[in-house]
Amino acid sequence: NIICDFCIQNNLNFFRGTKNDVLKRIIDLSLLKGWDYICRFNGDSPFIAHDLILKNIPIVRKNYFDVISNTFIRTYPYGITFQCFKSNFLKKYYSTKLESHILEHVTPIQSFCKSEKSYKIVKDGASLSKVRMVLDTKKDLYELRKLKVKNIKDSMDNWLDYANLISNKI
């Protein structure tokens, strides 16, 4: 409600859907907007890898994958996630009979990819998969505040620098 109130006060578009079914909200929004693909970013991930997005969007467009993701095999820090789903893929496998963790977290639906032609794995050379760049707990908040991120652009352009700072503490 707070986010929606903020959007209304600032004349920003927003979409609300089923409270306990994130997957349905994503599908409903894609139908409303007529989108062929949906890129998923989480609100609890304050760092977004701008370079990862720019590199992989053309791959999605060119190859028509059902899913392209860096979460099949995790080499990026937890919280640096790129997931792009073909809308028809999500609709095809959506069912209210899916387990609740799929409806809430969406990512597990990528396990329905049947062949290597239907998905693309995005990996990075150096594994930083043990690094947490996500805001799930009070401890995460405490640790992320220590980084003293300057602004949103800085967090998008320099996420790897911050990941390396965190990894040196692990």
C-alpha positions in Angstrom: 0.0 0.0 0.0 2.8 2.4 0.8 4.5 1.8 -2.6 1.1 2.3 -4.4 0.4 5.5 -2.4 3.9 6.8 -3.4 3.2 6.0 -7.1 -0.2 7.7 -7.0 1.3 10.8 -5.3 4.1 10.9 -7.9 2.0 10.1 -10.9 3.8 6.8 -11.5 2.3 3.7 -13.1 2.0 0.6 -11.1 0.3 -2.8 -11.3 -1.2 -4.8 -8.5 -2.4 -8.4 -8.7 -2.9 -11.5 -6.7 -1.1 -11.1 -3.3 0.3 -14.6 -2.8 1.0 -15.5 -6.4 3.9 -13.5 -7.9 4.0 -15.7 -11.0 0.3 -14.9 -11.8 1.0 -11.1 -11.3 3.9 -11.4 -13.8 1.7 -13.2 -16.3 -1.3 -10.9 -15.9 1.0 -7.8 -16.4 2.5 -9.3 -19.5 -1.0 -10.0 -20.9 -2.1 -6.5 -20.1 0.9 -4.9 -21.7 1.2 -7.4 -24.6 4.8 -8.2 -23.8 6.6 -11.2 -25.4 9.3 -11.3 -22.7 9.6 -10.4 -19.1 12.8 -9.5 -17.3 12.5 -10.1 -13.6 14.3 -8.0 -10.9 13.6 -8.2 -7.2 12.9 -5.4 -4.9 15.2 -6.9 -2.2 18.2 -6.7 -4.6 19.5 -3.1 -4.3 22.3 -3.8 -6.9 21.3 -4.3 -10.5 24.0 -5.3 -13.0 23.4 -2.9 -15.8 26.2 -4.5 -17.9 24.6 -8.0 -17.4 21.3 -6.7 -18.7 22.7 -4.8 -21.7 24.8 -7.8 -22.7 21.9 -10.4 -22.5 18.8 -8.5 -23.8 20.1 -8.8 -27.4 20.8 -12.5 -26.9 17.2 -13.0 -25.8 15.8 -11.1 -28.8 18.0 -12.9 -31.3 17.6 -16.5 -30.1 14.0 -16.7 -28.8 14.9 -18.6 -25.6 12.1 -19.5 -23.2 14.4 -18.5 -20.3 17.8 -16.8 -20.0 19.1 -16.6 -16.5 22.2 -16.5 -14.4 20.5 -18.6 -11.7 20.7 -22.0 -13.4 24.3 -22.2 -12.3 25.1 -19.4 -9.9 28.4 -17.6 -10.4 27.2 -14.1 -9.7 26.6 -12.8 -6.2 23.3 -13.7 -4.6 21.2 -10.6 -5.4 22.8 -10.0 -8.8 20.2 -11.7 -10.9 19.3 -11.6 -14.6 16.2 -13.6 -15.5 14.2 -13.1 -18.7 11.2 -15.3 -19.5 9.2 -15.7 -22.6 5.7 -14.8 -21.6 4.2 -17.8 -23.5 6.6 -20.1 -21.5 5.2 -18.8 -18.2 1.6 -19.1 -19.4 2.2 -22.6 -20.7 3.4 -23.9 -17.3 1.3 -21.8 -15.0 -1.2 -23.6 -12.9 -2.6 -23.0 -9.5 -1.5 -26.6 -8.8 2.1 -25.5 -8.9 3.9 -25.7 -5.6 3.6 -22.5 -3.6 7.4 -21.8 -3.7 7.2 -21.6 -7.6 4.2 -19.2 -7.4 6.0 -17.0 -4.9 9.6 -17.1 -6.2 9.1 -17.7 -9.9 12.7 -18.8 -10.5 12.0 -22.5 -9.9 9.7 -22.5 -13.0 12.8 -22.5 -15.2 13.2 -26.2 -14.2 10.5 -26.8 -16.8 12.9 -26.0 -19.6 13.2 -29.3 -21.6 16.1 -28.8 -23.9 19.3 -26.7 -24.2 17.6 -24.9 -27.1 15.0 -23.5 -24.7 17.3 -21.8 -22.2 20.5 -20.0 -22.0 22.8 -20.1 -18.9 24.7 -16.9 -18.1 27.9 -17.4 -16.2 30.7 -15.2 -15.1 34.3 -16.2 -15.1 35.0 -15.6 -11.4 32.6 -17.2 -9.0 31.2 -14.7 -6.4 28.2 -17.0 -5.6 29.0 -16.9 -1.9 28.6 -13.1 -1.8 25.3 -11.7 -0.5 24.2 -8.5 -2.3 20.6 -8.8 -1.2 18.5 -7.2 1.5 16.6 -10.1 3.3 17.7 -9.6 6.9 18.8 -7.0 9.4 22.3 -8.3 9.1 22.1 -7.7 5.3 21.0 -4.1 5.9 23.8 -3.6 8.4 26.5 -5.0 5.9 25.1 -3.1 2.9 25.1 0.2 4.8 28.8 -0.2 5.4 29.4 0.0 1.6 28.3 3.6 1.5 26.9 3.4 -2.0 26.7 6.9 -3.5 23.6 6.6 -5.7 21.6 4.2 -7.9 23.8 4.8 -11.0 26.9 3.9 -8.9 25.2 0.7 -7.6 24.4 -0.3 -11.2 27.8 0.6 -12.8 30.0 -0.6 -10.0 28.3 -3.6 -8.5 31.3 -5.7 -9.1 33.5 -3.4 -7.1 31.1 -3.7 -4.2 30.9 -7.5 -4.6 34.7 -7.7 -4.3 34.6 -5.5 -1.2 32.1 -7.9 0.4 34.0 -11.0 -0.8 37.2 -9.8 0.9 35.3 -9.9 4.2 34.0 -13.5 3.7 
